[in-house]
Amino acid sequence: MFQLWNKRNRNKIGLDVAIEALRDCLRQRKATMDELWDAATVCRMSKVIRPYLEAMV
C-alpha cells in the first residue's frame, strides 16, 4: 500500500483512498498496526502515516 501512496503518487491517489485501504487492511486482519508501522518505516512514510495510524487506535 505504501508503494502506491508514496511521494510521487500522493496527488494521484487521494487521501480518502489511502485511509480506506488502511482501515480495510486492519479490519480484514491482513496486517497489524506494528506491521503497518514497520512497512511505513521501510518505505520512508512513517512521518506521513503516523497521524492516520494514531487516529485509528
Residue pairs with C-beta under 8 A, 6 or more apart in sequence:
1 18
1 21
1 22
1 25
1 39
2 39
2 40
2 43
2 45
2 49
3 43
4 13
5 13
5 18
5 21
5 45
6 43
6 45
18 52
19 52
22 36
22 49
22 52
22 53
22 56
23 56
24 30
25 31
25 36
26 33
26 36
26 56
31 39
33 53
33 56
33 57
36 49
36 53
37 46
37 49
37 53
40 46
40 48
40 49
40 50
40 53
